[in-house]
Each structure stands twice: as C-alpha cells, then as structure tokens.
Amino acid sequence: MSGDQIPNDHADELGECFAAYAPGLFGYACALTRGDHALADDLVQSAFMAAARQWPTVRCLCDGQRLRWLQTTVGNLAVSAFRRNKAFGDRLPRLEAAFRLAPADTHAEAVSGIALERCWRVIEALPPRQHAVAVMRWLFAMTNSQIAAALGIADGTVAAHLSAVRGKLKAALGPYDPFGGEDGPPT
C-alpha cells in the first residue's frame, strides 16, 4: 500500500464494509451527537477513512469485531470532536471580544474631524518656514533633526517653530482641542 491508495481488492472489500455498516454507524453517531446529522456524517466518514488506513488489520477481523472497531472509532472521534468544540466554545467569547469592532462614537469622531480640519487650515495659513516645519513633522513624521537637516537650520530653530505652531493650533482649536496636554497635536 503506497500513500493514500489501497489495492483494488481491498477497496472493494472496504466498499462492501461501508455498505454493510455505514447506516448503523450513522444511527449510532446520531445518538452520540444528539441528532447532529452533519457531525454524525463526518464521524462515520472519518471512521471509514481510519479503517481504510488500517485496512490490512481491520479486514482480518470477524464481522462482530469489525463492527466494534468501527463503533469504537466513531466514539473516539466523537469525544475528540466534543473536546475540540468545548475548547473552541471556551475561547469563543475571548475571540469575539478581541475582534469585535468598537462601537461608533459619532460625537468624538465629529469633534476630531472638526479639530483636524481646523488644524490643517491653520497650518496652510502659516508663514512658509513654519508651514514647512509643520508639514514635515506631522504629515511626514520627520524628527526635529531630520527637519533641521532638510531645511538647513538648527534643531533649536525647528523646536521653536514647532512650539509657535502648537500655540497657534491650540488658539485656533478652542473647545475642539482633543489634544489636551502640553505636547499639542500627536506627532
């Protein structure tokens, strides 16, 4: 026997075994699964797949032993399925919580949208050097050193420009300032 192939004569024997025992095993599996026909079908199929893999041994069993082997296999597969389902059921609430979308906070989204729009209007109206520094910092996420190198100015000058821009942003935002602390808009 190589791979998943079984000899033709064994396949014929397995087919006869399936025809003889599958209906009874399906009823047994339905009883084990409390009427879950899909799971019972899967259990019977898995049992016969196991029988195919072990056919040289299973084929030598007498009819009663073969039936008990198949029933035991269906029972063991059912226990494994129940354990797997129980483990999944125990993890399901955690999985759902981890991947559940946060409820929409339309008020916060609206305030953030207003604040962002006002920020960019203020930035667009800045003097050219402050505008360049603000865009490099908050649009391109450049560090003060990178901005200083790009503009050919000192790091301290960049920091002074950013401080001035933050002051203008806070003044323009008024009650829509979502940033709160001394650091100003997120960097």
Backbone bond lengths (Angstrom), bond angles and torsions (degrees), N, CA, C in turn:
res aa  C-N    CA-C-N  psi(-1)  N-CA   C-N-CA  omega(-1)  CA-C   N-CA-C  phi
1 M - - - 1.439 - - 1.529 108.52 -
2 S 1.321 118.25 123.67 1.451 121.02 -178.73 1.525 108.96 -118.88
3 G 1.349 117.09 132.70 1.461 121.97 177.15 1.518 111.81 59.85
4 D 1.334 116.02 -131.15 1.461 121.69 -178.88 1.521 112.07 -96.86
5 Q 1.315 117.61 2.91 1.468 122.06 -178.52 1.531 109.70 -86.65
6 I 1.320 115.14 137.77 1.467 119.33 171.74 1.516 106.66 -119.52
7 P 1.324 116.85 151.50 1.465 119.66 -179.35 1.535 111.00 -57.75
8 N 1.324 116.70 150.43 1.471 122.11 -177.77 1.519 112.93 -54.74
9 D 1.349 117.50 -42.99 1.460 118.53 -179.00 1.528 111.00 -65.03
10 H 1.330 116.88 -34.27 1.465 120.01 176.07 1.525 110.47 -70.24
11 A 1.327 116.78 -38.27 1.467 120.33 178.63 1.522 109.96 -62.16
12 D 1.324 116.94 -41.03 1.460 120.12 177.68 1.527 110.88 -62.92
13 E 1.338 116.59 -43.44 1.467 120.81 178.65 1.534 110.52 -62.96
14 L 1.331 116.27 -42.57 1.454 120.52 179.31 1.526 110.66 -64.53
15 G 1.333 116.80 -38.62 1.467 120.93 176.56 1.517 111.11 -62.08
16 E 1.322 117.13 -42.67 1.471 120.99 177.35 1.529 110.40 -64.02
17 C 1.330 115.62 -41.26 1.470 120.47 178.34 1.530 109.68 -61.69
18 F 1.324 116.59 -43.80 1.464 121.23 178.99 1.523 110.48 -60.42
19 A 1.343 116.18 -47.16 1.464 120.49 -179.13 1.527 110.90 -60.84
20 A 1.328 115.89 -37.05 1.464 120.16 -176.74 1.533 112.48 -76.22
21 Y 1.336 118.06 -38.82 1.461 120.59 -169.14 1.532 115.37 -109.31
22 A 1.319 118.95 -21.22 1.465 120.57 -173.77 1.527 113.35 -58.32
23 P 1.352 119.50 -45.09 1.477 117.38 -179.36 1.531 112.97 -60.30
24 G 1.317 117.07 -43.09 1.464 120.31 178.68 1.517 111.82 -66.98
25 L 1.335 116.46 -39.56 1.458 119.92 178.38 1.531 110.95 -65.74
26 F 1.332 116.10 -35.61 1.457 119.72 177.71 1.536 109.98 -62.55
27 G 1.329 117.28 -44.06 1.464 120.61 176.90 1.517 111.63 -61.16
28 Y 1.336 116.00 -42.66 1.466 121.38 177.74 1.532 109.99 -62.12
29 A 1.338 116.69 -43.91 1.463 121.24 -179.67 1.531 110.33 -66.26
30 C 1.332 117.45 -37.26 1.470 120.40 177.00 1.517 110.46 -62.81
31 A 1.326 116.68 -39.27 1.465 120.03 178.05 1.533 110.07 -64.98
32 L 1.330 116.92 -42.06 1.463 120.53 179.62 1.533 112.01 -65.13
33 T 1.318 116.45 -36.27 1.470 121.24 -174.54 1.524 112.61 -96.01
34 R 1.331 116.44 8.26 1.469 122.01 179.92 1.518 111.86 57.24
35 G 1.326 115.17 43.15 1.457 120.56 173.67 1.516 115.60 87.25
36 D 1.325 118.34 9.99 1.469 120.44 177.10 1.531 107.40 -78.91
37 H 1.346 115.65 94.18 1.464 120.79 -174.52 1.527 112.75 -63.23
38 A 1.319 117.03 -38.05 1.473 119.64 -179.28 1.525 110.18 -65.05
39 L 1.329 117.50 -45.43 1.459 120.43 178.95 1.524 110.36 -66.49
40 A 1.332 117.20 -40.34 1.470 120.50 178.37 1.518 110.53 -60.42
41 D 1.335 117.17 -43.87 1.462 121.60 176.72 1.524 110.97 -58.58
42 D 1.344 115.97 -45.91 1.469 120.49 179.20 1.521 111.41 -61.61
43 L 1.327 116.82 -40.76 1.472 120.40 -179.61 1.521 111.72 -63.91
44 V 1.341 116.04 -43.23 1.469 119.69 179.35 1.530 109.86 -64.51
45 Q 1.316 115.94 -44.57 1.464 118.95 179.28 1.528 110.56 -61.42
46 S 1.323 117.34 -44.78 1.462 120.78 179.67 1.525 111.59 -63.72
47 A 1.325 116.53 -36.90 1.467 119.89 178.08 1.524 110.88 -63.80
48 F 1.320 117.53 -41.60 1.462 119.55 179.27 1.531 111.63 -73.15
49 M 1.323 117.15 -28.99 1.465 118.92 173.52 1.528 109.88 -66.18
50 A 1.338 116.70 -40.04 1.468 120.58 175.39 1.523 110.42 -64.53
51 A 1.335 116.35 -39.86 1.470 119.62 178.06 1.524 110.84 -63.05
52 A 1.331 117.11 -38.87 1.470 120.56 178.76 1.521 110.38 -62.43
53 R 1.341 116.54 -40.30 1.469 119.49 179.70 1.527 111.38 -68.13
54 Q 1.336 116.29 -29.73 1.467 121.42 -177.94 1.527 112.27 -107.14
55 W 1.330 116.65 17.65 1.453 119.63 -170.80 1.526 114.47 -56.38
56 P 1.328 120.32 -39.31 1.472 117.92 178.21 1.530 112.31 -55.14
57 T 1.316 118.08 -32.42 1.470 121.32 177.74 1.526 110.78 -84.39
58 V 1.354 116.69 -47.49 1.468 121.44 -175.27 1.525 111.17 -64.30
59 R 1.304 118.12 -35.75 1.468 120.96 -176.73 1.525 112.21 -65.83
60 C 1.341 116.31 -23.97 1.458 119.95 -179.01 1.529 113.07 -84.20
61 L 1.330 117.00 -6.22 1.458 120.40 179.81 1.528 109.55 -78.81
62 C 1.342 115.48 149.47 1.459 118.03 174.27 1.527 108.69 -72.48
63 D 1.326 118.18 168.09 1.459 121.99 -174.23 1.523 113.04 -54.07
64 G 1.310 118.50 -45.98 1.470 121.78 -178.84 1.519 111.42 -64.83
65 Q 1.335 116.47 -42.20 1.464 120.11 178.88 1.529 111.11 -66.62
66 R 1.332 116.61 -39.30 1.471 120.96 179.29 1.537 109.80 -63.23
67 L 1.336 116.27 -43.66 1.455 120.01 178.77 1.530 110.25 -62.35
68 R 1.331 117.19 -44.92 1.467 120.08 178.35 1.526 111.18 -62.69
69 W 1.337 117.31 -39.08 1.467 121.12 177.66 1.532 109.75 -60.45
70 L 1.331 116.42 -46.32 1.464 120.97 179.79 1.534 111.16 -65.14
71 Q 1.336 117.16 -43.17 1.464 120.30 178.75 1.529 111.25 -63.70
72 T 1.319 116.65 -41.95 1.466 120.72 178.08 1.526 110.12 -62.70
73 T 1.331 115.50 -41.58 1.468 119.68 179.19 1.526 110.43 -64.37
74 V 1.334 117.73 -44.55 1.468 120.73 176.92 1.526 109.70 -60.31
75 G 1.311 117.39 -43.27 1.470 121.23 179.34 1.521 111.89 -62.13
76 N 1.332 116.30 -45.60 1.465 119.79 179.49 1.536 111.07 -64.48
77 L 1.322 116.72 -40.72 1.460 120.37 177.91 1.531 110.88 -64.53
78 A 1.328 116.29 -37.74 1.467 120.17 178.12 1.526 110.52 -64.18
79 V 1.333 116.82 -44.30 1.469 120.33 178.60 1.529 109.91 -60.22
80 S 1.330 116.47 -43.05 1.466 119.89 178.47 1.524 110.56 -62.21
81 A 1.329 117.01 -42.02 1.467 120.67 179.26 1.528 110.39 -64.59
82 F 1.335 117.22 -41.84 1.461 120.41 179.43 1.526 110.58 -63.04
83 R 1.336 116.48 -43.24 1.463 120.02 179.17 1.522 110.99 -63.64
84 R 1.335 115.73 -44.00 1.467 120.41 179.47 1.529 110.18 -62.15
85 N 1.334 116.73 -44.43 1.465 120.58 179.18 1.528 111.35 -65.53
86 K 1.323 117.33 -38.46 1.470 121.44 178.38 1.515 109.65 -64.62
87 A 1.334 116.29 -45.96 1.469 119.75 179.51 1.522 110.16 -62.24
88 F 1.320 116.72 -41.95 1.461 120.21 178.61 1.521 109.98 -66.09
89 G 1.329 116.55 -42.06 1.466 120.74 178.98 1.519 112.34 -61.81
90 D 1.341 115.94 -36.32 1.465 119.66 177.80 1.526 110.92 -68.43
91 R 1.332 116.90 -33.78 1.466 120.76 -178.52 1.524 112.83 -86.72
92 L 1.323 117.42 -18.91 1.462 121.17 -174.58 1.530 113.59 -55.47
93 P 1.341 119.84 -47.16 1.470 117.94 179.56 1.534 112.65 -60.11
94 R 1.338 116.91 -38.46 1.473 119.49 178.52 1.516 110.51 -67.27
95 L 1.344 117.25 -40.69 1.462 120.21 178.64 1.522 111.05 -64.53
96 E 1.325 116.31 -44.14 1.458 119.67 179.17 1.520 111.04 -62.32
97 A 1.329 116.86 -41.78 1.462 120.43 -179.97 1.527 110.94 -64.98
98 A 1.326 116.15 -38.66 1.468 119.52 -177.97 1.523 111.99 -68.22
99 F 1.322 117.02 -32.96 1.455 119.88 -174.54 1.528 113.86 -108.52
100 R 1.323 116.89 4.39 1.458 120.40 178.30 1.519 109.00 -72.84
101 L 1.310 116.16 135.18 1.456 120.64 178.00 1.525 109.17 -69.52
102 A 1.316 115.13 140.93 1.461 119.37 176.77 1.527 108.29 -67.31
103 P 1.317 116.86 144.08 1.466 118.18 178.92 1.527 109.81 -62.55
104 A 1.300 115.43 145.93 1.463 120.54 -179.27 1.526 109.80 -66.15
105 D 1.308 115.74 135.63 1.459 121.83 175.55 1.526 105.67 -114.93
106 T 1.322 114.98 83.17 1.465 119.68 -173.10 1.520 112.38 -62.20
107 H 1.328 117.20 -34.13 1.459 119.05 178.75 1.532 110.37 -63.92
108 A 1.325 116.53 -49.58 1.469 120.11 -179.62 1.528 110.78 -63.15
109 E 1.344 116.58 -39.65 1.464 119.61 178.75 1.528 110.62 -64.74
110 A 1.312 117.57 -39.85 1.464 120.98 179.34 1.526 110.63 -66.17
111 V 1.337 117.10 -45.12 1.460 120.63 179.59 1.526 110.04 -63.45
112 S 1.331 117.00 -42.45 1.466 119.93 178.12 1.520 111.09 -63.13
113 G 1.316 116.87 -40.50 1.464 120.66 178.32 1.520 111.86 -62.46
114 I 1.331 116.17 -43.17 1.469 120.92 178.09 1.524 109.75 -63.60
115 A 1.342 115.98 -45.42 1.464 120.30 -179.15 1.526 110.78 -62.21
116 L 1.318 117.19 -43.74 1.460 120.57 -179.42 1.517 111.33 -64.00
117 E 1.308 116.56 -43.39 1.467 120.48 178.68 1.526 110.77 -61.43
118 R 1.324 116.27 -43.67 1.474 119.53 178.90 1.527 110.94 -65.08
119 C 1.336 116.69 -40.13 1.471 120.17 178.63 1.524 110.45 -57.71
120 W 1.321 116.76 -48.81 1.466 118.84 -176.78 1.523 111.99 -69.54
121 R 1.333 118.08 -30.64 1.470 119.66 174.81 1.531 110.27 -64.57
122 V 1.336 115.86 -41.94 1.466 120.48 178.17 1.527 109.72 -64.67
123 I 1.321 117.19 -44.69 1.468 120.83 -178.94 1.527 110.75 -62.88
124 E 1.342 117.34 -39.91 1.468 120.29 178.84 1.524 111.97 -63.49
125 A 1.336 117.72 -29.09 1.467 121.85 -176.32 1.539 112.83 -91.25
126 L 1.330 117.60 -0.45 1.469 120.65 -178.02 1.526 110.93 -69.27
127 P 1.343 116.63 158.23 1.465 120.10 170.99 1.537 109.35 -58.60
128 P 1.323 118.65 153.62 1.474 121.89 -172.50 1.529 114.96 -50.92
129 R 1.327 118.59 -45.21 1.473 120.27 -176.59 1.530 110.00 -68.17
130 Q 1.330 119.00 -44.49 1.469 121.69 178.37 1.527 110.40 -64.87
131 H 1.320 116.72 -38.85 1.460 120.77 177.25 1.524 110.62 -59.77
132 A 1.323 116.67 -47.32 1.468 121.17 -179.77 1.528 110.90 -60.74
133 V 1.346 115.69 -45.53 1.468 119.96 179.93 1.533 110.18 -62.24
134 A 1.330 118.21 -45.40 1.466 121.92 -178.67 1.528 111.30 -63.32
135 V 1.327 116.88 -44.55 1.469 120.01 -179.89 1.522 110.68 -64.28
136 M 1.340 116.62 -44.49 1.467 119.23 179.73 1.526 111.29 -61.99
137 R 1.336 116.42 -38.25 1.467 120.43 -177.30 1.528 111.80 -74.43
138 W 1.342 117.02 -52.61 1.465 119.42 -170.02 1.514 114.80 -97.22
139 L 1.286 118.45 -18.69 1.465 119.41 176.12 1.525 111.10 -96.41
140 F 1.338 115.93 -41.80 1.465 119.79 -177.36 1.522 113.06 -100.74
141 A 1.346 117.91 -1.38 1.472 124.13 176.25 1.529 112.11 55.72
142 M 1.325 116.25 38.80 1.463 120.56 178.13 1.530 109.46 -83.61
143 T 1.329 115.83 150.46 1.465 120.48 176.39 1.526 109.09 -79.55
144 N 1.334 115.08 166.30 1.464 119.43 178.09 1.531 110.83 -57.49
145 S 1.328 116.70 -41.33 1.471 120.48 -179.27 1.528 110.99 -64.29
146 Q 1.315 116.90 -41.39 1.467 120.26 178.99 1.530 110.77 -64.91
147 I 1.327 116.56 -41.11 1.470 120.81 178.95 1.529 109.57 -64.09
148 A 1.337 116.19 -45.44 1.462 120.79 -179.66 1.530 110.28 -59.34
149 A 1.326 116.42 -43.64 1.464 119.96 179.87 1.527 110.97 -65.58
150 A 1.318 117.17 -40.41 1.465 120.61 -177.91 1.530 111.75 -68.27
151 L 1.323 116.79 -36.08 1.466 120.26 -177.46 1.527 113.36 -95.60
152 G 1.339 116.72 -7.81 1.461 120.31 -179.25 1.515 112.55 69.54
153 I 1.328 117.13 37.73 1.464 121.79 178.74 1.523 108.72 -126.52
154 A 1.314 117.06 170.55 1.469 122.16 -179.29 1.529 110.75 -77.12
155 D 1.338 114.97 153.19 1.473 120.26 176.49 1.526 111.05 -56.93
156 G 1.315 117.52 -39.78 1.458 121.52 -179.51 1.527 111.82 -63.91
157 T 1.312 116.63 -33.96 1.464 120.38 177.82 1.528 109.70 -67.50
158 V 1.320 116.47 -40.73 1.474 120.54 176.56 1.519 109.24 -60.23
159 A 1.336 116.93 -46.69 1.467 120.79 -179.79 1.527 110.49 -60.88
160 A 1.325 117.58 -40.17 1.467 120.87 179.29 1.531 110.62 -65.09
161 H 1.332 117.00 -42.94 1.465 119.98 177.61 1.537 110.54 -61.61
162 L 1.326 117.04 -44.78 1.464 120.14 -179.78 1.525 111.35 -62.57
163 S 1.322 116.38 -40.10 1.464 120.03 178.54 1.534 110.65 -62.88
164 A 1.317 115.78 -42.47 1.468 119.79 179.21 1.531 110.42 -64.84
165 V 1.324 116.69 -41.48 1.465 120.77 179.99 1.526 109.78 -65.71
166 R 1.319 117.84 -42.52 1.475 120.59 178.06 1.529 110.38 -58.28
167 G 1.320 116.38 -42.68 1.469 120.13 178.06 1.516 111.56 -60.45
168 K 1.314 116.98 -43.49 1.471 120.96 179.00 1.529 110.91 -65.71
169 L 1.336 115.90 -38.61 1.472 119.43 179.36 1.524 110.96 -65.40
170 K 1.337 116.73 -45.30 1.466 120.23 -179.84 1.521 110.58 -61.65
171 A 1.327 116.88 -40.93 1.466 120.40 179.76 1.525 110.70 -65.51
172 A 1.337 117.26 -38.35 1.463 120.93 -178.00 1.528 112.27 -75.34
173 L 1.313 117.06 -29.67 1.469 119.73 -176.33 1.519 112.42 -76.55
174 G 1.307 117.27 -34.45 1.461 120.00 -179.80 1.518 111.34 53.71
175 P 1.353 117.61 -124.40 1.467 120.39 -176.03 1.540 112.74 -72.19
176 Y 1.313 118.12 -7.79 1.469 120.64 -178.79 1.520 112.30 -95.63
177 D 1.322 117.87 14.72 1.468 121.74 -178.34 1.526 109.42 -74.06
178 P 1.338 118.29 100.89 1.459 120.25 -179.91 1.523 112.08 -84.81
179 F 1.331 116.49 -2.62 1.460 119.32 -171.26 1.517 112.10 -87.01
180 G 1.301 117.25 -31.90 1.451 121.56 172.51 1.512 115.56 71.43
181 G 1.316 119.28 -74.37 1.452 123.42 -169.39 1.510 114.54 -69.64
182 E 1.314 115.01 -174.23 1.456 122.82 -178.03 1.519 112.56 -71.87
183 D 1.338 116.58 -19.99 1.459 119.56 -173.61 1.517 113.31 -74.82
184 G 1.295 118.62 -16.13 1.455 120.71 179.57 1.507 111.47 76.65
185 P 1.333 116.56 -157.29 1.468 121.10 -176.47 1.524 111.00 -59.33
186 P 1.344 117.23 151.29 1.459 120.22 179.93 1.518 110.62 -60.65
187 T 1.326 113.68 145.67 1.466 119.21 -178.80 1.489 111.01 -101.19
